[in-house]
Amino acid sequence: MGFKDIMKTVKNEAGDAVEVTKLKAKISKEKTTVKDNYEKIGEIIYNRYHQGGADAELAPMIEEINAARTRIDEYNQEISKVKMD
């Protein structure tokens, strides 16, 4: 195999790597779209639950969300206190 053949192989492999990277970026973008829409669906159901329109089996998960939000608020208050010191 000559130098030209080696360079051609390297060029082809580099091109393939670039193409794979582009495709992986597209896949990542699509996964983000799916995740974002799942999140929107979840927010709708969460809001319906609080309005009395969602299934009672969601109650444990809703309570976990409420507790997590409360803890987040507490942590943010702690952060504010630390920054003030």
DSSP file (Angstrom, degrees, kcal/mol; ACC not computed):
  #  RESIDUE AA STRUCTURE BP1 BP2  ACC     N-H-->O    O-->H-N    N-H-->O    O-->H-N    TCO  KAPPA ALPHA  PHI   PSI    X-CA   Y-CA   Z-CA
    1    1 A M              0   0    0      0, 0.0     2,-0.1     0, 0.0     0, 0.0   0.000 360.0 360.0 360.0 127.6    0.0    0.0    0.0
    2    2 A G     >  -     0   0    0      1,-0.1     4,-2.2     4,-0.0     5,-0.2  -0.293 360.0 -97.8 -88.7 174.4    1.5    3.3   -1.1
    3    3 A F  H  > S+     0   0    0      1,-0.2     4,-2.6     2,-0.2     5,-0.2   0.878 123.2  53.6 -58.5 -41.3    1.3    6.7    0.6
    4    4 A K  H  > S+     0   0    0      1,-0.2     4,-2.3     2,-0.2    -1,-0.2   0.894 108.4  50.0 -62.9 -39.9   -1.6    7.8   -1.6
    5    5 A D  H  > S+     0   0    0      2,-0.2     4,-2.3     1,-0.2    -1,-0.2   0.905 111.0  49.0 -64.9 -41.6   -3.6    4.8   -0.6
    6    6 A I  H  X S+     0   0    0     -4,-2.2     4,-2.6     2,-0.2    -2,-0.2   0.928 112.2  48.1 -63.2 -45.3   -2.9    5.4    3.1
    7    7 A M  H  X S+     0   0    0     -4,-2.6     4,-2.7     1,-0.2    -2,-0.2   0.883 110.8  51.5 -63.7 -38.6   -3.9    9.1    2.7
    8    8 A K  H  X S+     0   0    0     -4,-2.3     4,-2.5     2,-0.2    -1,-0.2   0.913 111.1  47.9 -64.2 -42.1   -7.1    8.1    0.9
    9    9 A T  H  X S+     0   0    0     -4,-2.3     4,-2.6     2,-0.2    -2,-0.2   0.921 112.7  48.1 -63.5 -45.2   -8.0    5.6    3.6
   10   10 A V  H  X S+     0   0    0     -4,-2.6     4,-2.6     2,-0.2    -2,-0.2   0.917 112.3  49.7 -61.4 -43.7   -7.3    8.2    6.3
   11   11 A K  H  X S+     0   0    0     -4,-2.7     4,-2.5     2,-0.2    -2,-0.2   0.921 112.0  47.7 -62.0 -45.0   -9.4   10.8    4.4
   12   12 A N  H  X S+     0   0    0     -4,-2.5     4,-2.4     2,-0.2    -2,-0.2   0.909 113.2  47.8 -62.9 -42.8  -12.3    8.3    4.0
   13   13 A E  H  X S+     0   0    0     -4,-2.6     4,-2.4     2,-0.2    -2,-0.2   0.887 111.9  49.7 -67.1 -38.4  -12.2    7.3    7.7
   14   14 A A  H  X S+     0   0    0     -4,-2.6     4,-2.3     2,-0.2    -2,-0.2   0.911 111.0  49.8 -65.2 -42.1  -12.1   10.9    8.8
   15   15 A G  H  X S+     0   0    0     -4,-2.5     4,-2.4     1,-0.2    -2,-0.2   0.902 110.9  49.7 -62.2 -41.5  -15.1   11.7    6.5
   16   16 A D  H  X S+     0   0    0     -4,-2.4     4,-2.8     2,-0.2    -2,-0.2   0.906 109.5  51.6 -63.3 -41.7  -16.9    8.7    8.0
   17   17 A A  H  X S+     0   0    0     -4,-2.4     4,-2.3     2,-0.2    -2,-0.2   0.899 110.1  49.0 -63.3 -40.2  -16.1   10.0   11.5
   18   18 A V  H  X S+     0   0    0     -4,-2.3     4,-2.5     2,-0.2    -1,-0.2   0.927 112.1  48.5 -63.9 -45.1  -17.5   13.4   10.7
   19   19 A E  H  X S+     0   0    0     -4,-2.4     4,-2.5     1,-0.2    -2,-0.2   0.912 111.3  49.5 -62.2 -43.6  -20.7   11.9    9.2
   20   20 A V  H  X S+     0   0    0     -4,-2.8     4,-2.6     1,-0.2    -1,-0.2   0.912 110.5  51.1 -61.9 -42.4  -21.2    9.7   12.3
   21   21 A T  H  X S+     0   0    0     -4,-2.3     4,-2.1     2,-0.2    -2,-0.2   0.912 110.1  49.4 -61.9 -43.2  -20.7   12.7   14.5
   22   22 A K  H  X S+     0   0    0     -4,-2.5     4,-2.0     2,-0.2    -1,-0.2   0.916 112.1  48.1 -61.7 -43.7  -23.3   14.7   12.6
   23   23 A L  H  X S+     0   0    0     -4,-2.5     4,-2.5     1,-0.2    -2,-0.2   0.896 109.9  51.8 -65.6 -39.6  -25.7   11.8   12.8
   24   24 A K  H  X S+     0   0    0     -4,-2.6     4,-2.5     1,-0.2    -1,-0.2   0.879 108.5  52.0 -64.2 -36.7  -25.2   11.4   16.5
   25   25 A A  H  X S+     0   0    0     -4,-2.1     4,-2.2     2,-0.2    -1,-0.2   0.901 109.7  49.3 -64.7 -40.3  -25.8   15.2   17.0
   26   26 A K  H  X S+     0   0    0     -4,-2.0     4,-2.2     2,-0.2    -2,-0.2   0.902 110.9  49.9 -64.4 -40.9  -29.1   14.8   15.0
   27   27 A I  H  X S+     0   0    0     -4,-2.5     4,-2.5     2,-0.2    -2,-0.2   0.922 110.0  50.9 -62.3 -44.3  -30.1   11.8   17.2
   28   28 A S  H  X S+     0   0    0     -4,-2.5     4,-2.1     1,-0.2    -2,-0.2   0.905 109.3  50.9 -60.3 -42.5  -29.3   13.8   20.3
   29   29 A K  H  X S+     0   0    0     -4,-2.2     4,-2.0     1,-0.2    -1,-0.2   0.915 110.9  48.2 -62.0 -43.5  -31.4   16.7   19.1
   30   30 A E  H  X S+     0   0    0     -4,-2.2     4,-2.3     1,-0.2    -2,-0.2   0.884 109.6  52.4 -65.6 -38.6  -34.3   14.3   18.4
   31   31 A K  H  X S+     0   0    0     -4,-2.5     4,-2.7     1,-0.2    -1,-0.2   0.883 108.3  51.7 -63.9 -37.3  -34.0   12.7   21.9
   32   32 A T  H  X S+     0   0    0     -4,-2.1     4,-2.9     2,-0.2    -2,-0.2   0.897 107.6  52.5 -64.7 -40.1  -34.1   16.2   23.4
   33   33 A T  H  X S+     0   0    0     -4,-2.0     4,-2.1     2,-0.2    -2,-0.2   0.926 111.3  46.4 -60.3 -45.3  -37.3   16.9   21.4
   34   34 A V  H  X S+     0   0    0     -4,-2.3     4,-2.5     2,-0.2    -2,-0.2   0.941 113.9  48.1 -62.4 -47.7  -38.9   13.7   22.8
   35   35 A K  H  X S+     0   0    0     -4,-2.7     4,-2.3     1,-0.2    -2,-0.2   0.909 110.7  51.1 -60.8 -43.8  -37.7   14.5   26.4
   36   36 A D  H  X S+     0   0    0     -4,-2.9     4,-2.1     1,-0.2    -1,-0.2   0.896 111.4  47.5 -62.1 -40.4  -39.0   18.1   26.1
   37   37 A N  H  X S+     0   0    0     -4,-2.1     4,-2.5     2,-0.2    -1,-0.2   0.878 109.5  52.7 -71.0 -36.6  -42.4   16.9   24.9
   38   38 A Y  H  X S+     0   0    0     -4,-2.5     4,-2.6     2,-0.2    -2,-0.2   0.917 109.7  50.7 -59.4 -41.9  -42.6   14.2   27.7
   39   39 A E  H  X S+     0   0    0     -4,-2.3     4,-2.3     2,-0.2    -2,-0.2   0.914 109.6  49.2 -63.0 -43.0  -41.9   17.0   30.2
   40   40 A K  H  X S+     0   0    0     -4,-2.1     4,-2.1     2,-0.2    -1,-0.2   0.908 111.1  50.1 -62.4 -42.1  -44.7   19.2   28.7
   41   41 A I  H  X S+     0   0    0     -4,-2.5     4,-2.4     1,-0.2    -2,-0.2   0.925 110.1  51.1 -60.8 -44.2  -47.1   16.2   28.9
   42   42 A G  H  X S+     0   0    0     -4,-2.6     4,-2.7     1,-0.2    -2,-0.2   0.892 108.4  51.0 -61.2 -41.0  -46.1   15.7   32.5
   43   43 A E  H  X S+     0   0    0     -4,-2.3     4,-2.6     2,-0.2    -1,-0.2   0.895 109.3  51.1 -64.4 -39.7  -46.7   19.3   33.4
   44   44 A I  H  X S+     0   0    0     -4,-2.1     4,-2.4     2,-0.2    -2,-0.2   0.938 113.2  44.6 -61.8 -46.6  -50.2   19.2   31.8
   45   45 A I  H  X S+     0   0    0     -4,-2.4     4,-2.4     2,-0.2    -2,-0.2   0.907 111.9  53.1 -65.8 -41.1  -51.0   16.1   33.8
   46   46 A Y  H  X S+     0   0    0     -4,-2.7     4,-1.7     1,-0.2    -2,-0.2   0.929 111.3  46.3 -58.0 -46.9  -49.6   17.6   37.0
   47   47 A N  H  X S+     0   0    0     -4,-2.6     4,-1.0     1,-0.2    -1,-0.2   0.888 110.9  52.2 -65.5 -39.1  -51.7   20.7   36.5
   48   48 A R  H  <>S+     0   0    0     -4,-2.4     5,-3.4     1,-0.2     6,-0.5   0.886 105.8  55.8 -63.3 -38.2  -54.8   18.6   35.8
   49   49 A Y  H ><5S+     0   0    0     -4,-2.4     3,-1.6     4,-0.3    -1,-0.2   0.928 106.8  49.2 -59.6 -44.9  -54.2   16.7   39.0
   50   50 A H  H 3<5S+     0   0    0     -4,-1.7    -1,-0.2     1,-0.3    -2,-0.2   0.714 109.7  52.3 -69.5 -19.2  -54.2   19.9   41.0
   51   51 A Q  T 3<5S-     0   0    0     -4,-1.0    -1,-0.3    -3,-0.4    -2,-0.2   0.365 122.4-108.1 -94.6   3.7  -57.4   20.9   39.3
   52   52 A G  T < 5S+     0   0    0     -3,-1.6    -3,-0.2    -4,-0.2    -2,-0.1   0.620  92.3 107.2  84.3  13.8  -59.0   17.5   40.3
   53   53 A G      < +     0   0    0     -5,-3.4    -4,-0.3    -6,-0.2     2,-0.3   0.323  55.6  83.3-110.1   9.2  -59.0   16.1   36.8
   54   54 A A  S    S-     0   0    0     -6,-0.5    -8,-0.0    -5,-0.2     2,-0.0  -0.730  87.0 -81.9-113.9 164.6  -56.2   13.5   36.8
   55   55 A D    >   -     0   0    0     -2,-0.3     3,-1.6     1,-0.1     4,-0.2  -0.302  31.4-130.8 -63.0 138.4  -56.1    9.9   37.9
   56   56 A A  G >  S+     0   0    0      1,-0.3     3,-1.9     2,-0.2    -1,-0.1   0.722 101.2  74.3 -64.7 -22.6  -55.6    9.3   41.7
   57   57 A E  G 3  S+     0   0    0      1,-0.3     4,-0.3     2,-0.1    -1,-0.3   0.654  87.3  64.4 -67.4 -11.9  -52.8    6.8   41.0
   58   58 A L  G X> S+     0   0    0     -3,-1.6     4,-2.5     1,-0.2     3,-0.5   0.625  75.3  94.9 -81.3 -13.4  -50.6    9.8   40.2
   59   59 A A  H <> S+     0   0    0     -3,-1.9     4,-2.7     1,-0.2     5,-0.2   0.859  80.8  50.4 -50.5 -48.1  -50.9   11.1   43.8
   60   60 A P  H 3> S+     0   0    0      0, 0.0     4,-1.8     0, 0.0    -1,-0.2   0.901 113.8  45.3 -60.7 -38.9  -47.6    9.6   45.1
   61   61 A M  H <> S+     0   0    0     -3,-0.5     4,-2.2    -4,-0.3    -2,-0.2   0.888 112.2  51.4 -70.7 -38.1  -45.7   11.0   42.2
   62   62 A I  H  X S+     0   0    0     -4,-2.5     4,-2.7     1,-0.2    -1,-0.2   0.915 109.5  50.4 -63.7 -42.5  -47.3   14.4   42.6
   63   63 A E  H  X S+     0   0    0     -4,-2.7     4,-2.6    -5,-0.2    -1,-0.2   0.880 108.9  52.0 -64.0 -37.3  -46.5   14.4   46.3
   64   64 A E  H  X S+     0   0    0     -4,-1.8     4,-2.6    -5,-0.2    -1,-0.2   0.910 110.1  49.0 -63.8 -41.3  -42.8   13.6   45.4
   65   65 A I  H  X S+     0   0    0     -4,-2.2     4,-2.6     2,-0.2    -2,-0.2   0.939 111.6  48.8 -62.3 -46.9  -42.8   16.5   43.0
   66   66 A N  H  X S+     0   0    0     -4,-2.7     4,-2.1     1,-0.2    -2,-0.2   0.918 112.9  47.3 -60.2 -44.1  -44.2   18.9   45.6
   67   67 A A  H  X S+     0   0    0     -4,-2.6     4,-2.4     2,-0.2    -1,-0.2   0.903 111.9  50.4 -64.6 -41.1  -41.7   17.7   48.2
   68   68 A A  H  X S+     0   0    0     -4,-2.6     4,-2.5     2,-0.2    -2,-0.2   0.902 109.7  50.6 -64.3 -40.8  -38.8   18.1   45.7
   69   69 A R  H  X S+     0   0    0     -4,-2.6     4,-2.4     2,-0.2    -1,-0.2   0.895 109.6  51.0 -63.9 -39.2  -39.9   21.6   44.8
   70   70 A T  H  X S+     0   0    0     -4,-2.1     4,-2.2     2,-0.2    -2,-0.2   0.931 111.2  47.7 -62.9 -45.0  -40.1   22.5   48.5
   71   71 A R  H  X S+     0   0    0     -4,-2.4     4,-2.8     2,-0.2    -2,-0.2   0.894 109.5  53.8 -63.2 -39.3  -36.6   21.1   49.0
   72   72 A I  H  X S+     0   0    0     -4,-2.5     4,-2.6     2,-0.2    -1,-0.2   0.928 108.5  49.4 -60.3 -44.9  -35.4   23.1   46.0
   73   73 A D  H  X S+     0   0    0     -4,-2.4     4,-2.0     1,-0.2    -1,-0.2   0.915 111.7  49.1 -59.5 -43.1  -36.8   26.3   47.5
   74   74 A E  H  X S+     0   0    0     -4,-2.2     4,-2.2     2,-0.2    -2,-0.2   0.909 111.1  49.2 -63.5 -42.5  -35.1   25.5   50.8
   75   75 A Y  H  X S+     0   0    0     -4,-2.8     4,-2.6     1,-0.2    -2,-0.2   0.900 109.3  52.3 -64.6 -40.2  -31.7   24.9   49.0
   76   76 A N  H  X S+     0   0    0     -4,-2.6     4,-2.2     1,-0.2    -1,-0.2   0.876 108.9  50.6 -63.6 -36.3  -32.1   28.1   47.0
   77   77 A Q  H  X S+     0   0    0     -4,-2.0     4,-2.1     2,-0.2    -1,-0.2   0.906 109.9  50.1 -65.9 -41.0  -32.6   30.0   50.3
   78   78 A E  H  X S+     0   0    0     -4,-2.2     4,-2.5     2,-0.2    -2,-0.2   0.905 109.3  51.8 -62.7 -41.4  -29.5   28.3   51.8
   79   79 A I  H  X S+     0   0    0     -4,-2.6     4,-2.6     1,-0.2    -2,-0.2   0.923 108.6  50.9 -60.2 -44.0  -27.5   29.3   48.7
   80   80 A S  H  X S+     0   0    0     -4,-2.2     4,-1.4     1,-0.2    -1,-0.2   0.899 110.5  49.2 -61.3 -40.7  -28.7   32.9   49.1
   81   81 A K  H  X S+     0   0    0     -4,-2.1     4,-1.2     2,-0.2    -1,-0.2   0.903 110.9  49.7 -64.7 -41.8  -27.6   32.9   52.8
   82   82 A V  H  < S+     0   0    0     -4,-2.5     3,-0.4     1,-0.2    -2,-0.2   0.907 109.6  51.3 -65.0 -41.2  -24.2   31.5   51.8
   83   83 A K  H  < S+     0   0    0     -4,-2.6    -1,-0.2     1,-0.2    -2,-0.2   0.808 107.2  54.4 -66.0 -28.3  -23.7   34.1   49.2
   84   84 A M  H  <        0   0    0     -4,-1.4    -1,-0.2     1,-0.2    -2,-0.2   0.775 360.0 360.0 -76.0 -26.1  -24.6   36.9   51.7
   85   85 A D     <        0   0    0     -4,-1.2    -1,-0.2    -3,-0.4    -2,-0.2   0.487 360.0 360.0 -72.8 360.0  -21.9   35.7   54.2
